[in-house]
Amino acid sequence: MAVAVKCKLFKYQLQVDASDFGGSRSFVRIRPPEKPPFTCVLLDHTSPARLVDRHNLQLCTFQVREVKPFELLSQVSFAQVHGQITAIAAETVTVLFPANDDFVLPSTGELRRIRHDSSWEGVVGSLMAFWSPIWNRDHQTAATDLEDWPGFQSLVNMLSSPCPNIAIDMLDEAAWLHVARGLSPRKATGVCGWHNKDLRLLPRAALADLATILDQLLALGFPDFLMQARVAVLSKVATPDSASQARPITILSCLFRLWARVLFSKVLVEWSRSLPRSITGCIKGRSALDLSYEVQAMVEDSLSNKNDLSGFCLDLRKAFNFLPRAPLGDLLQRLGLPARVASGWCRSLAKVSRSFQIHGSLGPALPSTTGAPEGDPTSVLGMIAVCWLFVELLQGVVSPKAYVDNLSWSSDDLENHAPALLILEDFRRALSGGKTSALTFSRAQAVQGGVWPFLFFGTEGIAPSSTTVHALRGAASRAIIGNYHTLSPFGAMRFLQGAQDPEVFLLCHHVSQLRRALVTSPETASALLCRLSGPLISHRAVCGPAGALQVLLHRNDWTVQADGLFRGPLHCQFNLHTASAKQVRHMFQLAWGSHVQDQIQHRNGLSAAPVPHAHLSASVLGGFRPWEQKFLSRSMCGGFMSGAERNTWSRDSTDLCPLCRELDTRSHRIFRCPALQEKRGPHQELLDTVQQQFPHWAHMPYVSWPFEASVLQLFLAKLCLPELAAPCTDRKLVLFTDASAIHTACPTARVTAWAVVQGKLPPSAPDLTADDLSHASLLAGFSVLGQGCTPGPQTVPRAELAALVWASSWADQNPACQVTVFSDCQPALNLWHRWLRFGWEQVRGFANADLLKNVPRPRSVQARKIKAHQSATEVARAPLWEQWLAAGNEAADAAAKQACRDLPTAVRDIANQAALQCQNQQRLLRQFFRAILDMGVLEASKRRQEARHQHERQTAQLAAASSLSDLLSRFRTWQVPLSGILSIPEAWEENWESWPLGLQYGRLLLGWLQNLRWHAQPAAPTDTWEVSYLEMMLSFSTASAVPPLVENVFRPGTYWPLPQAKLQLQHVSLRQVVSCFRAALLQLGKLLGRPIFPCAEIKDVAYLRLLQLPAPNIGLDARPSLPGGGWVDLLEQLALSECAVEFLVADIFRDYGVTKDDVMLGVHRRGAYRGCMNGE
């Protein structure tokens, strides 16, 4: 009961998480457990001690320098011998040592006490003792005077700054407002009492006043109260015991952090344009993944071309805490930071005081002269400045790279490392705090762990095997759907919303990083693309990003050309240089459907299954309620197992439907089971259509991808914008653009078209008259300038952008003409304006930006927004000029619709066929889902009812035979009248060609079956009982004088008698013997072409538990009269024996008078036994 309640509570929590928190609480569950709070330290007290009195061998008195750390009854050690303090005096302690130790104590040594201290004073004191030397490494003069750093001065004097002086306006209201609105409300509150939630609510005027106040305070450094900080202590390990295992987090006041964030954002904008590309981390557009990708590509190139490549790594120990403040301020000024801001920040750092917070209380204030607090955004600027110093010093000697406090370099010549190390030593001494570790790059390997984004992070240089990826796929699908034996992982990761196959994720991840390298490191990307389009690389030879991506693409039937064109299944293609990340993901996801088709066609009933349409299938599934989706998703992924399928591998299962006793298949449940007819009836017409047109839906129902859609996609990918019309000679023009589409509700078949309309301005514009808006004037004032079909992906915003691109290109033919373009699509206008301002390189990552590549930016074109589809009332109320513009927009809309009607007939026919197929299958699938839901609910109810009745029957049988003697007595007295049903007809046609068990054995089995009689169904309760295959096997063996058969493990597919198998040392269990007999009966039924039993199988015959036989014991749910008089006694003796199989073998030897030699020779006086032994 408790388990059931806990399970229901967990499911309810998942439901609340999905509805109220977007699944974020579930994501927290996969994170590793958080480290415990730092509340205890391990204290090690050591004091010189001299032996002054030896009372006996175990009790000694020592004189110590300080008695306070040694408390009465505390554990101590002297000369590595442990003891306990028994007395304390002014300068002496008395220690009792164990009596069973054989030791000799010296006269002098160290008395040591190790203990855990969780008191507030002990923890705070330990933290202050550890961190005070670090935060106060430099003396007061060195913290402020650059003259105390001659080594640093000699280094930086040789360098020239790449950054001009930055004009930073710390009173910029827009910047303060932007930063304040972006503050995280989850950040901790500083000593000042302000919280980020409060700062986010400040109005613009209040933020302006705050900026003015802080700017005035900057000259002398912010006041002491503003630079007070509390230190939250986090643990680095699960069980911390010393201050070295603590991570102090300095929490400065929120007011100071707001000022520092404004400074940080302004400086980084300038530095991102001027600092070397080899400096990554914290700079917009430069990430650790970019650096990792570049290094992997460099290693791959070195291994492929067999060139030397070596490198060096430097890790700045406790970097932020050891940074010298005076050199830091000088570096910031060299990189363009105004001297007023840099010096003001350094003066503020001198006033920082930290207080450790333990058990909710603050400790004493601890001043500092070294380093920058971790919670200060300006300290990140200081670290970037240190990275710049490192890169500039080594540039030209080696290839340096820097990521925050991780510095490295690489070189293809070993001779370059010696001078680089000398420069590095000067760098280390200049900053007084670093430790180094050398590393030679001989092989490139990366192994990461976690779920999708974390599992494959940094794995661009490896290609996981198909087996590994499939294991991940299977684990993920069963985590989402459930642990069902027949579940198709490919189907689960294809059809479910929000699920992405790991193989598709890998492809997208690798190509996305290659796209990013086109911007961050063009040379690296070019080399990778050249290698990617070159000769095929084997999986074993993969040593970097190009090889890994090529292996992934090749095994998924994708090809790459040198110009960056990727081609895949279903006519999917994209160009690496122009496609957006969304388009790349869409193409990979779409092409993956072809691979899924190949991977599911081996399943039962899916040999002719078409390519699945994941998007439409998932959208149909999403239209049902959550509990319905759970049931249907299992059906979509092939998670339901029929009795016939289960019977192929489970010997304890029956292949008959428990509701109607017919062969239980998936098609039987849906289309034929009479027990479900009451729910099948309302959907019969639909089910007939599905059975005829979509037979695979019985196993995995989904919408199929229309072949016409692939052809349409290929055709549209080859389109280009039409040629420009002749230029205009007017001095001023107004253009209107619009787009339209066919099959807007079906993205698979959607085709878009656009139009550009030229408006002839009235002479008095914009001061118009009513005559200017007359029908005749408007008809003559607007003319179609250009029309066309949209190339590439078919979305209305893309078509609107295509119209804008064509219109601006046309207008740019006459730079003297002032052209104003009106469009009613805001996304297209936003992208066009961004491109016009920054150029194509700055918008290349946006969707549809490929239309803007190689298009000259117009010099005299303006684009403006116009409201779309205004009502007649709105137009009538508008001024005359706006009415004229609305008329122009309507003209453009009409022209775009006409462009759709003018599409080529072949294109329209293909789109219509694809749309019709998608719409029909969506409708049918929705109705089919409703049908299997109705039948599924009824089936589940009836199965529960049948299981309950089965349990009641078993209980009644056990109650009727409460003891073994009662059970055996009932066996002996069970009779079926002569009018009962026979197992087989009186006449039949024999065909023993496929019979593997011997002709004589088969004829004996037929003869035994002729003697079986069954009660006519439905039988009276007194005539209703079960029978196990074990009982029938014993009856057949005794009645026919034939030993049981088992499969010959030395010759699979052949069978031999049980005694002969045991003499050949074959391991045989009772379950194997019974299963062989059952298989012979089922094979005989197939040979006769009819079922030989007028009843269904059951998984377990409950009464055999009285015989101490292990469950389950498969049998039949009706009992015949079993011939043979001795089988009941044999069953009783078998149940009492220690080993059932050995008993059967011994019984055969005893009753039939068979010797081991007879068994080996296959001879005996009884012909039936001899014939069976010879396999006749």
KELO-27424 format. One record per residue (C-alpha): residue in one letter; x negated, z, y. Coordinates in steps of 0.5 Angstrom, whole numbers, plus 500, padded with zeros to 3 digits. Layout:
AXZY/...
***
This chain:
M500500500/A494502505/V491495503/A497491505/V498495511/K491494513/C492486512/K498485516/L495489522/F489484521/K493478521/Y497481527/Q491482531/L489475530/Q495473532/V495477539/D488474540/A490467539/S496468544/D493472549/F485472549/G484465547/G481467540/S475471544/R476477540/S475474534/F468471536/V466478538/R467479530/I461474528/R456477533/P451482530/P453489532/E451492538/K445497539/P446504539/P445508546/F439511548/T440518547/C434521543/V426521543/L421522538/L416527542/D409528539/H406534542/T398535540/S394541543/P387543541/A387549536/R382554534/L383559528/V382566531/D385570525/R386569517/H391574515/N391571508/L390564505/Q397562507/L398566514/C393564520/T393565527/F391559532/Q389560539/V392554543/R391551550/E399551551/V404555548/K410552551/P411546546/F411550540/E417554539/L418559534/L420557527/S418550528/Q415545524/V407544525/S401541522/F394543522/A388538519/Q394534516/V397541513/H404542514/G407549516/Q412553520/I411558526/T412565525/A410568531/I408566538/A404570543/A401569550/E396564548/T396564540/V401562535/T401564528/V403559522/L405560515/F402554510/P405553503/A403557498/N402552492/D398547496/D390547495/F387546501/V381549506/L383549513/P377548518/S376553524/T378548529/G382542530/E389540533/L395543532/R401538532/R408538533/I413532532/R420533534/H426529536/D429531543/S436529545/S437533551/W438530558/E431533560/G427531554/V430524554/V429523562/G422526562/S420521556/L422515560/M419517566/A413519563/F413512560/W415507565/S412511571/P405508570/I408501569/W412501575/N406504579/R400500577/D398498584/H396503589/Q400503596/T395498599/A395493594/A402493594/T403490601/D396488603/L393481600/E386483602/D386487596/W387481591/P381476592/G381473586/F388471587/Q386468594/S380464591/L385461586/V391459591/N386456597/M385450592/L392448591/S397445596/S404446596/P409441594/C415444598/P416443605/N418449609/I425451607/A430452613/I434457610/D441459614/M442466611/L448466616/D452460613/E459463612/A460457607/A455459602/W457467602/L464465601/H462460595/V457466592/A462471593/R468468590/G463466584/L461474583/S462476576/P468482576/R464485569/K458486572/A456494573/T457498580/G451500584/V449506587/C452503594/G459504591/W461497592/H464493586/N464485585/K471485584/D472488591/L467483594/R470477591/L477479595/L473480602/P476475607/R471469610/A470473617/A468480613/L463476609/A460473616/D460480619/L456483612/A451477613/T450478620/I449486618/L444484613/D440479616/Q439484622/L436489617/L432484613/A426485619/L424492617/G427491610/F433494607/P434501608/D433506603/F440508601/L441500599/M435500595/Q437506590/A438503583/R440507577/V437505570/A441504564/V437504558/L439500552/S436500545/K431495542/V432497535/A438500531/T434507531/P430508537/D425514537/S421513543/A421510550/S417504548/Q423502544/A428502550/R430497555/P431499562/I436495566/T435496573/I442496577/L441495584/S447495589/C452490589/L451488597/F443487596/R445483590/L450479594/W445477599/A439476594/R444471590/V445467597/L438466598/F437464590/S442459590/K439456597/V432456595/L433453588/V437447591/E431445594/W426447589/S430443584/R428437588/S420438589/L417443583/P414439578/R419437572/S414441567/I417448570/T424449566/G428455566/C433458572/I433451575/K439446575/G438441570/R432444567/S433448560/A429451555/L432446550/D429440554/L422443554/S423444546/Y426437545/E420434549/V415438545/Q418436538/A418429540/M411430542/V409433535/E413427532/D409422535/S402426534/L404426526/S407419526/N401416529/K396421526/N393423533/D390430535/L395435538/S393442540/G396447544/F396454547/C401459548/L401465554/D406470554/L406475560/R407482558/K413485561/A413480566/F417482572/N415489571/F407487572/L408482578/P404484584/R408484590/A403482595/P401475591/L408474590/G410474597/D404469598/L407465593/L414464595/Q411463602/R407457600/L413454596/G417454603/L420460603/P420463611/A415468612/R421473615/V425472609/A419473604/S416479608/G423482609/W424482601/C417485600/R418491605/S425492601/L422492594/A417498597/K423502598/V426501591/S427508587/R430508580/S434514577/F435513569/Q442515567/I442519561/H449522558/G452520565/S447524569/L442521574/G435523573/P430524579/A428518583/L422514581/P419510586/S415504585/T409499587/T409494582/G413489580/A420486581/P427489579/E430485573/G437485577/D434482583/P436475583/T430474588/S425476582/V427470579/L424466585/G418470584/M417468577/I418461578/A413461583/V408464578/C410458573/W408454579/L401457580/F400456572/V402449572/E398447579/L392450576/L392447569/Q394440572/G389435570/V386439565/V391439560/S399438560/P402445562/K409447561/A412453564/Y419457562/V420463566/D415468563/N413463557/L407459559/S404454555/W399447555/S398442550/S392437549/D390431545/D383433546/L380439543/E374439549/N380440554/H381447552/A375450554/P375449561/A383451561/L381457558/L377459563/I382457568/L387461564/E382468565/D382467572/F390466572/R390473568/R386477572/A389474579/L395477576/S393483572/G397483566/G398478561/K396478553/T395471550/S396468543/A393461541/L397456537/T395450534/F401445533/S400442526/R407441523/A413441527/Q419446523/A425449526/V430453523/Q435457526/G441460524/G448462526/V455458527/W455451529/P452451537/F448457535/L446454528/F444447530/F440450537/G433447537/T434443530/E433436534/G427435529/I430436523/A435433519/P439438514/S440435507/S447432505/T448438500/T446443506/V451440511/H457440505/A455447503/L457449511/R463444511/G466448505/A464455507/A467453514/S474450511/R475455507/A474460512/I479457516/I484455511/G483459505/N479460499/Y483454495/H480451489/T482444490/L481444498/S478438501/P473440506/F472433509/G480433510/A480440513/M475439518/R478432519/F485434520/L485441523/Q486442531/G479445534/A475444527/Q469439528/D465437522/P458440522/E455432520/V459430527/F457436531/L449434529/L450427531/C453429537/H448434538/H442430537/V445424541/S447428547/Q440431547/L437424547/R442422553/R439428557/A432426556/L433420559/V434424565/T429430564/S424426561/P425418561/E418417558/T420421552/A427418551/S424411551/A419413546/L424416542/L429410542/C423405540/R422409534/L429410533/S430403533/G424401529/P423401521/L427406517/I424413516/S425417509/H428423509/R422427507/A418423512/V422427518/C418430523/G421430529/P427428533/A427420532/G426421525/A432426524/L437422528/Q435416525/V436419518/L443422520/L445415523/H443411517/R447416512/N453415516/D452407517/W450407524/T445402527/V441403533/Q438397538/A432397542/D437397548/G441403546/L447400543/F449404537/R454401532/G458404527/P464404522/L471402525/H467397530/C465404534/Q460403539/F457406545/N451405550/L446410550/H445409558/T452408560/A456412555/S459419557/A458425553/K466425552/Q465418550/V460419545/R463425541/H470420541/M466415538/F463419532/Q469423531/L473416530/A468413526/W467419521/G474417519/S471412515/H466417511/V472421510/Q476416506/D470415502/Q469422500/I477423498/Q478417494/H475420488/R481425488/N487425484/G492420487/L488418493/S484412490/A488407495/A488412501/P487409508/V482411513/P485418516/H487418524/A485425525/H488425532/L495423531/S495427524/A493434528/S498432533/V504432528/L501438525/G501442532/G508441533/F510446528/R510454528/P504458526/W506460519/E509453518/Q502450520/K499454515/F503452510/L502445512/S495445513/R494447506/S498441504/M494436508/C487438506/G489438498/G489445497/F495446493/M494446485/S499443480/G500446473/A497440470/E491440474/R490447473/N490446466/T484441466/W480447467/S484454466/R485455458/D490461461/S495456464/T500452462/D501445465/L509445465/C513447471/P515454471/L522452474/C524446470/R519446464/E517439465/L510436467/D508440473/T504435478/R504435485/S509428485/H513432481/R514438485/I516433491/F520428488/R523430482/C523437480/P531438479/A530446481/L529443488/Q534438488/E539442493/K533442499/R531435497/G538432497/P538432505/H531428505/Q532424499/E532417503/L525419507/L522421500/D524415497/T521411503/V514416502/Q514415495/Q514407495/Q510406501/F505412502/P504415495/H498419497/W502423501/A504427495/H496429495/M494429502/P499427507/Y496424514/V497418519/S493413517/W488409522/P491402523/F486396522/E489393528/A486398533/S479397530/V480390532/L483391539/Q477396540/L472391538/F475386543/L476390549/A469393548/K466386550/L470385556/C467385563/L470385570/P472378572/E469374577/L469376584/A474372589/A472368595/P470372601/C474373607/T472372614/D477377617/R474383621/K478388618/L482388612/V486393608/L486393600/F491396595/T489398588/D493400582/A493400574/S498400569/A498400561/I502398555/H503403550/T502409554/A504414549/C500411544/P492412546/T490408539/A494402542/R494403549/V491397553/T491398561/A490392566/W489393574/A490389580/V488389587/V492387593/Q490384600/G495387605/K495382612/L495387617/P500386623/P498384630/S500391632/A498395627/P498401626/D503401631/L509397628/T516395629/A522395625/D521387624/D514388621/L517392615/S522386614/H523383607/A520376609/S514380613/L512384607/L513378602/A508374607/G504380608/F501382601/S498377596/V494379590/L487378590/G485380583/Q487382576/G484384570/C484387563/T480394563/P473393559/G471399554/P476405553/Q483404555/T485410560/V489409567/P484413571/R478408568/A483402570/E484405577/L476405578/A475398575/A480396581/L476400586/V469397583/W472390583/A475391590/S468394593/S464389590/W469383593/A468387600/D461387600/Q460380600/N462380607/P458386610/A461385617/C468386615/Q471393615/V475394609/T479400607/V482401600/F488405598/S488408591/D493413588/C488416583/Q485422585/P480422579/A477415580/L477416588/N473422587/L468419582/W467413587/H466417593/R460421589/W457415587/L457412594/R454418596/F449420591/G448413587/W449412580/E444416577/Q447422579/V454420576/R451417570/G454423566/F461422568/A467419564/N467412566/A461412570/D458406566/L463401571/L459403577/K452401574/N448396577/V454395582/P451395589/R454401594/P458397599/R456399606/S463397610/V468400605/Q472406605/A477409600/R483413601/K488416597/I495414598/K501418595/A504414588/H511413587/Q514415593/S522416593/A526411598/T528418601/E521420602/V519413605/A525412610/R523419613/A515417614/P513413620/L513406620/W505405619/E506410612/Q512406610/W508399611/L502403606/A507405601/A510398601/G503395599/N502401594/E508398591/A506391591/A499393588/D503397582/A508391581/A501386581/A498391576/K505391571/Q505383572/A497384569/C500387563/R505382562/D500377563/L495380557/P493375552/T499374547/A494376541/V492382545/R499384546/D501383538/I495387536/A497393540/N504392538/Q502392531/A498398532/A503402536/L508401531/Q504403525/C502409529/Q509411531/N513410525/Q508414521/Q508420526/R515420525/L515419518/L510425517/R514429521/Q520428517/F516429511/F513435513/R520438514/A522436507/I516439504/L517446508/D524446506/M522445499/G516449499/V520455501/L525454496/E520453491/A516460493/S522464492/K524461485/R517462483/R517469485/Q524470482/E521467475/A515471475/R520477476/H524475470/Q518474466/H515481468/E522484466/R522480459/Q515482458/T517489459/A523489455/Q519486449/L514492450/A520497450/A523494444/A516494440/S514501442/S509501437/L505497432/S509498426/D515496430/L512490432/L509488425/S516490422/R520485427/F515480426/R517480418/T524480420/W524475425/Q529469422/V532463425/P538460422/L537453418/S541450423/G536451428/I532445432/L526442428/S519441432/I518434430/P523429428/E524427420/A521420421/W515418425/E510413426/E503415424/N497412428/W491417427/E485412430/S484417436/W485423432/P478427432/L480433427/G480429421/L486426417/Q487431412/Y487437417/G492433421/R497431416/L497439414/L498440421/L504436421/G507439414/W506446417/L510443424/Q516441419/N517448417/L518450424/R525452426/W527454433/H533457436/A538452440/Q537453448/P540457451/A539462446/A542469446/P538475449/T537478442/D534471440/T530470446/W522472444/E515469445/V510467440/S502466441/Y498461439/L494466435/E500468431/M501460430/M494459428/L494465423/S501462420/F498455419/S491457416/T495462411/A501457409/S496451409/A490454406/V486451411/P480455415/P481455423/L476449426/V472450432/E468444436/N461443434/V456445439/F451441436/R455434436/P460435442/G467431440/T466433433/Y469439429/W468443423/P471449420/L469456423/P465459416/Q460453417/A460454424/K458461423/L453460418/Q449455423/L449461428/Q454458433/H457463437/V464463437/S469467440/L477468438/R479465445/Q475459443/V478458436/V485459439/S484454444/C482449439/F488450435/R492449441/A488443443/A490440436/L497441437/L497438444/Q493432441/L498431436/G504431441/K500425445/L499422438/L507422436/G509420443/R513426444/P513434446/I513438439/F515444442/P522445445/C520450450/A515451455/E508455455/I507462458/K500465461/D500471457/V504474451/A505481453/Y506484446/L499483443/R496488448/L499493442/L494490438/Q488491443/L487484444/P484482451/A489479455/P491473457/N494471450/I497464452/G503462448/L510459448/D517462451/A521461445/R519464438/P520460431/S520462424/L513462422/P512460415/G507463410/G507470408/G501473409/W499472416/V502478419/D498483415/L492478417/L494479424/E494487423/Q487487420/L484482425/A487487431/L484493427/S477490426/E471491430/C470483431/A475478430/V471472428/E467476423/F473478420/L476471419/V470469416/A469474411/D477474410/I476466408/F470467404/R474473400/D481470399/Y478463397/G473465393/V468461397/T460462397/K455460402/D453455398/D460452397/V460452405/M454448406/L456443400/G463442402/V466443395/H471448392/R476448387/R482447392/G482440395/A485442401/Y480446403/R475441401/G478435404/C478439411/M470441410/N469434409/G473432415/E477427412/
***
